[in-house]
Amino acid sequence: MPPIDSPDIIDSSKIRRTGESIAELQHPSGMIPWFPNGHADPWNHIEAAMALDVSGLHDEAVSAYQWLADIQLENGSWHNYYLENTIEQDKIDTNCVAYIATGVLHHYLISKDTGFLETMWRVVEPAIEFVLGLQTPRGEVIWACHSDGTPWSYALVTGSSSISHSLRAAIAITEHLGMERPQWTEKGRRLVHVLRNNPDAFAPKKRWAMDWYYPVLTGVLQNSEGRNRLEAQREQFEMPNKGIRCVSDRPWITTAETCECAIAYLAVGERNHSIELFTKIQDYRDDNGRYLTGVVYPEKVSFPENEYSTYSAAAVILTADAILEATSAGRIFSDHTFLPSLSDEQIEN
């Protein structure tokens, strides 16, 4: 792992220890649960796998991706929640399915392992095709379906925004492999267009911080548009000198949301504020490198009580990489020009 030269924020030894805290919970199968004896979902599992790579734990990351390859359904998807030896919830979340493209590209950018990319293409391609099969004619992607394939009735801003980023990663994979999937680009542009121009296409989730910052984090809104989006609701979601609320009407600061929002600010040029948010979240670190899921104010009590989650630790590691560019994948979320564009619209600085 390349040295990190900003110890005032976090240093390479702390990043490694946090990565090890994730690996300590990884099952022999490769599955990474949220916490001891907890469940795993594909999205947070992939987030943890990316954090393992940033931490230099590459064999563990490969094992995590192999677990997904081993349990992928015939239609290219995965169920929502898994326990070590069983399925806990069998619905299918399109955002979770699409995220495999982001994780696979991330591993390739760090490892430069073309063999891994070629092997995992057989996992990525059917996953993306499954997700796009749930895109409406208007452009949004239905957020979930039942295990029998029956789609739910609505789409979500957060999920569709994340899918747009995963599509860009998938298209980047095709470029690395010398392939073309023009239909993915076309469908991705329709998705970005509806996200930018038709908020009524999505179920209202205005309480949730992710619906606020995810269009910025994923590059749907860039530059001045992104800055304006963040500024418009900053007072609603940010508690000064503490971090980002998970929901606007509760004083619950969460590690993952604060870190993701820090990357969103970084992506639109607000580096100082990004670092400020990231620095505050270091208060939630324990001596073993783990991070609390969240803290409720003004009581300063952890919620859920004493929960240290692998996805929270992963969010910290990926944010550190975005800020410090410690790896060759550090810009995958923070630089909106890093992946192929899906926007036909003029984007102003």
C-alpha positions as CSV (number, residue, x, y, z in Angstrom):
1,M,0.0,0.0,0.0
2,P,1.5,3.4,-0.9
3,P,2.3,5.7,2.1
4,I,-0.3,8.1,3.2
5,D,1.3,11.4,4.0
6,S,-1.4,13.1,6.0
7,P,-1.2,11.6,9.5
8,D,-3.2,14.5,10.9
9,I,-6.2,13.0,9.2
10,I,-5.4,9.3,9.2
11,D,-2.2,7.4,8.5
12,S,-1.4,4.2,6.6
13,S,-1.1,2.1,9.8
14,K,-4.6,3.2,10.9
15,I,-6.0,2.4,7.5
16,R,-4.4,-1.1,7.6
17,R,-5.8,-1.7,11.1
18,T,-9.3,-0.7,10.1
19,G,-9.0,-3.0,7.1
20,E,-7.9,-5.8,9.4
21,S,-10.9,-5.2,11.6
22,I,-13.1,-5.9,8.5
23,A,-11.1,-9.0,7.5
24,E,-11.4,-10.4,11.1
25,L,-15.2,-10.8,10.5
26,Q,-14.9,-12.3,7.0
27,H,-16.2,-15.9,6.9
28,P,-14.1,-18.7,5.2
29,S,-16.6,-18.5,2.3
30,G,-15.6,-14.9,1.7
31,M,-18.8,-13.3,3.0
32,I,-18.4,-10.1,5.0
33,P,-21.2,-9.6,7.5
34,W,-22.2,-6.2,8.9
35,F,-21.1,-7.2,12.4
36,P,-20.4,-10.5,14.3
37,N,-23.2,-13.0,13.7
38,G,-24.9,-10.5,11.4
39,H,-26.1,-10.6,7.9
40,A,-24.5,-9.5,4.7
41,D,-26.0,-7.7,1.7
42,P,-24.2,-7.5,-1.7
43,W,-23.8,-3.7,-1.7
44,N,-22.1,-3.4,1.7
45,H,-20.2,-6.6,1.1
46,I,-18.7,-5.0,-2.0
47,E,-18.0,-1.8,-0.1
48,A,-16.0,-3.8,2.4
49,A,-14.2,-5.7,-0.4
50,M,-13.1,-2.4,-1.9
51,A,-11.9,-1.2,1.6
52,L,-9.8,-4.4,1.9
53,D,-8.1,-3.6,-1.3
54,V,-7.3,-0.1,-0.2
55,S,-5.9,-1.6,3.0
56,G,-3.6,-3.9,1.1
57,L,-5.6,-7.0,1.9
58,H,-5.9,-8.1,-1.7
59,D,-6.4,-11.9,-1.1
60,E,-9.2,-11.2,1.2
61,A,-10.8,-8.9,-1.3
62,V,-10.6,-11.5,-4.0
63,S,-12.2,-14.0,-1.7
64,A,-15.1,-11.5,-1.2
65,Y,-15.7,-11.2,-4.9
66,Q,-15.4,-15.0,-5.3
67,W,-18.2,-15.4,-2.8
68,L,-20.5,-13.3,-4.9
69,A,-19.5,-15.2,-8.0
70,D,-20.3,-18.5,-6.2
71,I,-23.8,-17.5,-5.1
72,Q,-24.9,-15.4,-8.1
73,L,-28.4,-16.5,-9.3
74,E,-29.0,-17.7,-12.8
75,N,-30.7,-14.4,-13.7
76,G,-27.5,-12.5,-12.7
77,S,-28.8,-11.1,-9.4
78,W,-28.3,-11.7,-5.7
79,H,-30.8,-11.8,-2.9
80,N,-30.9,-9.0,-0.4
81,Y,-29.6,-10.5,2.8
82,Y,-27.5,-13.5,3.5
83,L,-26.5,-15.3,6.7
84,E,-23.5,-17.6,6.8
85,N,-25.3,-20.7,5.6
86,T,-28.7,-19.4,4.4
87,I,-30.7,-16.7,2.8
88,E,-32.3,-14.3,5.3
89,Q,-34.3,-12.1,2.9
90,D,-34.9,-13.2,-0.7
91,K,-36.0,-10.0,-2.4
92,I,-33.6,-8.5,-4.9
93,D,-32.3,-4.9,-4.8
94,T,-31.2,-3.6,-8.2
95,N,-28.8,-1.1,-6.7
96,C,-27.0,-4.0,-4.8
97,V,-26.8,-6.1,-8.0
98,A,-25.4,-3.3,-10.1
99,Y,-22.7,-2.4,-7.6
100,I,-20.6,-5.5,-8.6
101,A,-19.4,-3.4,-11.6
102,T,-18.0,-0.7,-9.3
103,G,-16.3,-3.2,-7.1
104,V,-14.7,-5.3,-9.9
105,L,-13.4,-2.1,-11.6
106,H,-12.0,-0.9,-8.3
107,H,-10.1,-4.1,-7.7
108,Y,-8.7,-4.1,-11.3
109,L,-7.6,-0.5,-10.9
110,I,-5.5,-1.4,-7.9
111,S,-4.4,-4.9,-8.9
112,K,-4.0,-4.4,-12.7
113,D,-5.0,-8.1,-12.9
114,T,-6.6,-8.5,-16.3
115,G,-7.3,-12.2,-15.6
116,F,-9.5,-11.1,-12.6
117,L,-11.3,-8.6,-14.9
118,E,-11.9,-11.2,-17.6
119,T,-13.1,-13.8,-15.1
120,M,-15.4,-11.4,-13.3
121,W,-16.9,-10.1,-16.5
122,R,-18.9,-13.3,-16.5
123,V,-20.4,-12.0,-13.3
124,V,-20.7,-8.4,-14.1
125,E,-22.4,-8.7,-17.5
126,P,-25.5,-10.7,-16.4
127,A,-25.8,-8.5,-13.3
128,I,-26.0,-5.3,-15.4
129,E,-28.4,-6.9,-17.8
130,F,-30.6,-8.0,-15.0
131,V,-30.7,-4.4,-13.6
132,L,-31.4,-2.8,-16.9
133,G,-34.2,-5.3,-17.4
134,L,-36.0,-3.4,-14.6
135,Q,-35.6,0.0,-16.2
136,T,-38.9,1.7,-17.1
137,P,-39.4,3.4,-20.5
138,R,-39.0,6.7,-18.8
139,G,-35.6,5.8,-17.6
140,E,-35.6,5.2,-13.9
141,V,-34.8,1.7,-12.5
142,I,-37.2,0.0,-10.2
143,W,-35.5,-0.4,-6.9
144,A,-36.4,-4.0,-6.1
145,C,-38.2,-7.1,-7.2
146,H,-39.6,-10.2,-5.4
147,S,-37.6,-13.4,-5.7
148,D,-40.0,-14.6,-8.4
149,G,-39.1,-11.6,-10.6
150,T,-42.2,-9.5,-9.9
151,P,-41.0,-5.9,-9.7
152,W,-41.9,-3.5,-7.0
153,S,-43.8,-0.4,-8.0
154,Y,-41.4,2.5,-7.6
155,A,-37.8,3.7,-8.0
156,L,-35.6,5.6,-5.6
157,V,-33.2,8.5,-6.1
158,T,-30.4,7.0,-4.1
159,G,-30.7,3.6,-5.7
160,S,-31.0,4.9,-9.3
161,S,-28.1,7.4,-8.7
162,S,-25.9,4.6,-7.5
163,I,-26.9,2.4,-10.5
164,S,-25.9,5.2,-12.8
165,H,-22.4,5.2,-11.3
166,S,-22.2,1.4,-11.5
167,L,-23.2,1.6,-15.2
168,R,-20.3,4.0,-15.8
169,A,-18.0,1.5,-14.1
170,A,-19.4,-1.3,-16.2
171,I,-18.8,0.7,-19.4
172,A,-15.3,1.3,-18.2
173,I,-14.8,-2.4,-17.8
174,T,-15.9,-3.0,-21.4
175,E,-13.4,-0.5,-22.6
176,H,-10.6,-2.2,-20.7
177,L,-11.6,-5.5,-22.2
178,G,-12.0,-4.1,-25.7
179,M,-15.7,-4.7,-25.8
180,E,-18.7,-2.4,-26.7
181,R,-22.1,-2.3,-25.1
182,P,-23.7,0.8,-26.7
183,Q,-27.1,-0.1,-25.3
184,W,-25.7,0.3,-21.7
185,T,-24.6,3.8,-22.6
186,E,-28.0,4.6,-24.1
187,K,-29.9,3.3,-21.1
188,G,-27.5,5.0,-18.7
189,R,-28.1,8.3,-20.4
190,R,-31.9,7.9,-20.0
191,L,-31.4,7.1,-16.4
192,V,-29.2,10.2,-15.7
193,H,-31.7,12.3,-17.7
194,V,-34.6,11.3,-15.6
195,L,-32.6,11.7,-12.4
196,R,-31.7,15.3,-13.4
197,N,-35.0,16.4,-14.8
198,N,-37.9,14.4,-13.4
199,P,-37.9,14.1,-9.5
200,D,-41.5,12.9,-9.6
201,A,-40.3,9.6,-11.1
202,F,-39.0,8.6,-7.7
203,A,-40.7,7.8,-4.4
204,P,-40.2,10.7,-2.0
205,K,-37.5,10.0,0.6
206,K,-36.8,13.6,1.6
207,R,-36.0,12.7,5.2
208,W,-33.0,10.6,4.2
209,A,-29.6,12.2,3.7
210,M,-28.7,9.8,1.0
211,D,-31.4,11.2,-1.3
212,W,-29.8,14.6,-0.8
213,Y,-26.2,13.9,-1.5
214,Y,-26.2,10.7,-3.7
215,P,-26.9,12.5,-7.0
216,V,-23.7,14.5,-6.3
217,L,-21.7,11.6,-5.0
218,T,-22.4,9.6,-8.1
219,G,-21.9,12.4,-10.7
220,V,-25.5,12.9,-11.7
221,L,-25.1,16.5,-10.6
222,Q,-21.6,17.9,-11.0
223,N,-19.7,21.1,-10.4
224,S,-22.0,24.1,-9.7
225,E,-25.2,22.0,-9.9
226,G,-23.7,19.7,-7.3
227,R,-22.5,22.4,-5.0
228,N,-25.9,24.1,-5.2
229,R,-27.6,20.8,-4.3
230,L,-25.4,20.3,-1.3
231,E,-25.8,23.9,-0.1
232,A,-29.6,23.9,-0.4
233,Q,-30.0,21.2,2.3
234,R,-26.8,21.4,4.3
235,E,-28.5,22.9,7.3
236,Q,-31.2,20.3,7.2
237,F,-28.8,17.3,7.3
238,E,-25.5,18.5,8.8
239,M,-25.0,19.1,12.5
240,P,-22.1,21.6,12.7
241,N,-18.8,20.2,14.1
242,K,-20.4,16.7,14.3
243,G,-21.3,15.2,10.9
244,I,-24.2,14.2,8.8
245,R,-27.6,13.0,10.1
246,C,-28.9,9.8,8.6
247,V,-32.4,11.4,8.6
248,S,-33.2,15.0,8.8
249,D,-35.5,14.8,11.9
250,R,-33.3,12.8,14.2
251,P,-30.0,13.9,15.9
252,W,-28.3,10.7,14.7
253,I,-24.9,11.2,13.1
254,T,-23.8,8.1,11.2
255,T,-20.3,7.3,10.1
256,A,-21.2,6.0,6.6
257,E,-23.4,8.9,5.6
258,T,-20.8,11.4,6.9
259,C,-18.0,9.8,4.9
260,E,-20.1,9.4,1.7
261,C,-21.1,13.0,2.0
262,A,-17.5,14.0,2.5
263,I,-16.7,12.4,-0.9
264,A,-19.6,14.3,-2.5
265,Y,-18.2,17.6,-1.2
266,L,-14.7,16.6,-2.5
267,A,-16.2,15.7,-5.9
268,V,-17.5,19.3,-6.4
269,G,-14.3,21.0,-5.2
270,E,-15.2,21.6,-1.5
271,R,-12.1,19.8,-0.3
272,N,-11.8,21.7,3.0
273,H,-15.3,20.8,4.1
274,S,-14.8,17.2,3.0
275,I,-11.7,17.0,5.2
276,E,-13.6,18.7,8.1
277,L,-16.4,16.1,7.9
278,F,-13.9,13.2,7.7
279,T,-11.9,14.5,10.6
280,K,-14.9,14.7,12.8
281,I,-15.8,11.0,12.2
282,Q,-12.5,9.9,13.7
283,D,-14.0,10.5,17.1
284,Y,-16.0,7.3,16.4
285,R,-12.9,5.1,16.1
286,D,-11.9,2.6,18.7
287,D,-8.4,1.2,19.6
288,N,-9.0,-1.7,17.3
289,G,-9.6,0.4,14.2
290,R,-13.4,-0.2,14.2
291,Y,-15.9,2.6,13.7
292,L,-19.3,3.1,15.4
293,T,-22.3,2.9,13.1
294,G,-23.6,6.1,14.6
295,V,-24.0,8.4,17.6
296,V,-27.0,10.2,19.0
297,Y,-26.7,13.8,20.2
298,P,-26.7,15.5,22.7
299,E,-26.4,12.4,24.8
300,K,-23.4,11.2,22.8
301,V,-24.6,7.6,23.0
302,S,-23.9,5.0,20.2
303,F,-26.9,3.8,18.2
304,P,-27.4,1.0,17.6
305,E,-25.8,0.5,21.0
306,N,-22.1,-0.3,20.8
307,E,-22.4,-1.4,17.1
308,Y,-19.2,-1.3,15.1
309,S,-20.1,-2.2,11.5
310,T,-17.9,-3.3,8.7
311,Y,-19.7,-1.0,6.2
312,S,-18.9,2.0,8.4
313,A,-15.2,1.0,8.6
314,A,-15.3,0.5,4.8
315,A,-16.8,4.0,4.2
316,V,-14.0,5.5,6.3
317,I,-11.3,3.7,4.3
318,L,-12.8,4.6,0.9
319,T,-13.1,8.3,2.0
320,A,-9.5,8.3,3.1
321,D,-8.5,7.0,-0.3
322,A,-10.6,9.6,-2.0
323,I,-9.1,12.5,0.0
324,L,-5.5,11.3,-0.1
325,E,-5.5,9.3,-3.4
326,A,-3.4,6.6,-1.8
327,T,-4.3,4.1,-4.5
328,S,-4.9,4.1,-8.2
329,A,-8.6,3.7,-7.5
330,G,-8.8,6.7,-5.2
331,R,-10.6,8.9,-7.8
332,I,-13.4,6.4,-8.7
333,F,-15.9,8.3,-6.6
334,S,-14.4,11.7,-6.1
335,D,-13.5,12.7,-9.7
336,H,-16.6,12.9,-11.9
337,T,-14.5,12.8,-15.0
338,F,-12.8,9.5,-14.0
339,L,-15.4,7.2,-15.5
340,P,-17.2,7.4,-18.9
341,S,-19.9,10.1,-19.0
342,L,-23.6,9.3,-19.3
343,S,-24.7,12.9,-19.6
344,D,-25.6,14.6,-22.9
345,E,-26.2,17.9,-21.2
346,Q,-23.8,20.8,-20.8
347,I,-22.3,20.8,-17.4
348,E,-21.0,24.1,-16.1
349,N,-18.0,24.5,-13.7
